[in-house]
């Protein structure tokens, strides 16, 4: 082999592809804390064991299907009064939803209680039958009745329940 051919052979790609390190996303845990009876750290298995809900969102001809757990179900598991037990001072509770990137939004407990508001605000872990993409998940709030997505918190990590005092 000539010196030029030998030099070119050294520059050609090898039969084995280069090893690219893979990153494993952090587990999708959701912390529920604050003015609750039972603080929670919910794992994917915990969320899978709760009643599941599907929400279809239409944008023109496109339909997107999110699946997960209603926030009301999660709050009930944490001991927040809902349904017939939600009245009086308990209606002054608010929920601060926080994301991994620091984004936060607030909801009243009343609007998160499906029995009171007939809303279906969801902690989603799948979209169209697949795990949420990294830019949205692993968990995301889906607020279907909002006219824009400002409160659909992506990369959701926390639900902090706050008792608002006069």
C-alpha positions in Angstrom: 0.0 0.0 0.0 1.4 3.4 -0.9 1.9 6.0 1.8 -1.0 8.1 0.3 -3.4 5.1 0.2 -2.4 4.3 3.8 -3.1 7.8 5.0 -6.5 7.8 3.2 -7.4 4.5 4.7 -6.8 5.9 8.2 -9.2 8.7 7.5 -12.1 6.5 6.2 -14.8 5.7 8.7 -14.5 2.4 10.5 -17.1 -0.4 10.3 -18.3 0.3 13.9 -20.3 3.5 14.5 -19.0 5.9 17.1 -20.4 5.4 20.6 -22.8 8.2 21.5 -23.6 8.5 25.2 -27.3 8.0 26.0 -29.0 10.1 28.6 -31.8 8.5 30.6 -34.5 11.0 31.6 -35.1 11.5 35.3 -38.1 9.6 36.7 -41.4 11.3 36.3 -42.2 12.2 39.9 -44.8 14.7 41.0 -44.6 16.3 44.5 -47.8 17.4 46.2 -47.2 19.5 49.3 -48.4 22.5 51.3 -51.9 22.7 52.9 -52.6 19.0 52.4 -53.4 16.2 54.9 -51.0 13.8 53.2 -48.0 15.2 51.3 -47.1 13.0 48.3 -44.3 12.1 45.9 -46.0 10.2 43.1 -43.9 8.0 40.9 -45.0 6.8 37.4 -46.3 3.6 39.0 -48.4 5.6 41.5 -49.8 7.7 38.7 -50.6 4.6 36.7 -52.6 3.1 39.7 -54.9 6.2 39.9 -58.0 6.5 37.7 -56.9 7.4 34.1 -58.6 10.0 31.9 -58.2 10.8 28.2 -58.7 14.2 26.8 -58.9 15.0 23.0 -57.9 18.4 21.9 -58.9 19.5 18.4 -56.9 22.1 16.4 -58.6 22.4 13.0 -58.4 18.9 11.4 -55.8 17.7 13.9 -56.8 15.8 17.1 -54.2 15.3 19.9 -55.0 12.8 22.7 -53.5 13.3 26.1 -53.8 10.6 28.9 -53.1 10.9 32.6 -54.7 11.6 35.9 -57.1 14.4 36.7 -55.6 16.9 39.1 -58.7 16.5 41.3 -57.9 12.8 41.8 -54.4 13.7 42.9 -55.6 16.4 45.3 -58.1 14.0 46.8 -55.3 11.4 47.4 -53.4 14.2 49.2 -56.4 14.8 51.4 -57.6 18.1 50.0 -61.4 18.5 50.5 -63.3 18.2 47.2 -66.8 17.4 46.0 -69.5 17.8 48.7 -66.7 18.5 51.2 -65.5 21.5 49.4 -67.1 24.6 50.9 -66.4 27.6 53.1 -62.8 28.2 54.1 -61.7 25.3 51.9 -62.6 27.3 48.9 -59.8 29.8 49.7 -57.2 27.1 48.8 -55.1 27.6 45.7 -52.7 25.3 43.8 -49.4 26.6 42.5 -48.2 24.3 39.7 -44.4 24.4 39.2 -42.2 23.2 36.3 -38.6 22.1 36.2 -37.7 25.4 34.4 -39.2 27.5 37.1 -42.4 28.4 35.3 -45.4 28.5 37.7 -49.1 29.1 37.4 -52.0 29.2 39.9 -55.4 27.6 40.0 -58.1 27.8 42.6 -59.0 24.5 44.2 -62.6 25.0 43.0 -61.6 25.0 39.4 -59.6 21.8 39.8 -62.6 20.0 41.4 -64.5 18.3 38.5 -67.6 18.0 40.8 -67.7 21.8 41.2 -66.4 23.2 38.0 -67.0 20.3 35.6 -63.4 20.9 34.4 -61.0 18.2 33.4 -57.5 19.5 34.1 -55.1 16.7 33.6 -51.6 15.7 34.7 -50.7 14.0 31.4 -47.9 11.5 30.9 -48.7 10.4 27.3 -49.7 12.1 24.1 -51.2 10.1 21.2 -50.3 6.9 23.0 -46.6 7.7 23.5 -44.6 9.2 26.4 -44.5 13.0 26.3 -41.4 14.4 24.4 -38.6 15.7 26.5 -39.6 19.3 25.7 -43.0 18.7 27.3 -42.6 16.1 29.9 -42.3 13.7 31.5 -45.4 15.3 33.0 -47.6 18.1 31.8 -50.7 19.9 32.8 -53.4 20.0 30.1 -56.1 22.7 30.6 -58.5 22.1 27.7 -61.0 24.9 28.4 -58.3 27.7 28.4 -58.3 29.6 25.2 -54.5 29.5 25.1 -52.0 27.2 26.5 -50.4 29.6 29.1 -51.5 27.4 32.0 -50.7 24.0 30.4 -47.4 23.7 32.4 -44.9 21.5 30.6 -42.2 19.6 32.6 -44.5 19.6 35.7 -42.8 18.7 39.0 -44.9 20.2 41.9 -48.4 21.0 43.0 -48.2 23.2 46.1 -51.5 23.7 47.9 -51.8 27.1 49.6 -54.4 28.3 52.1 -55.1 31.9 51.3 -55.8 33.8 54.5 -57.6 37.2 54.6 
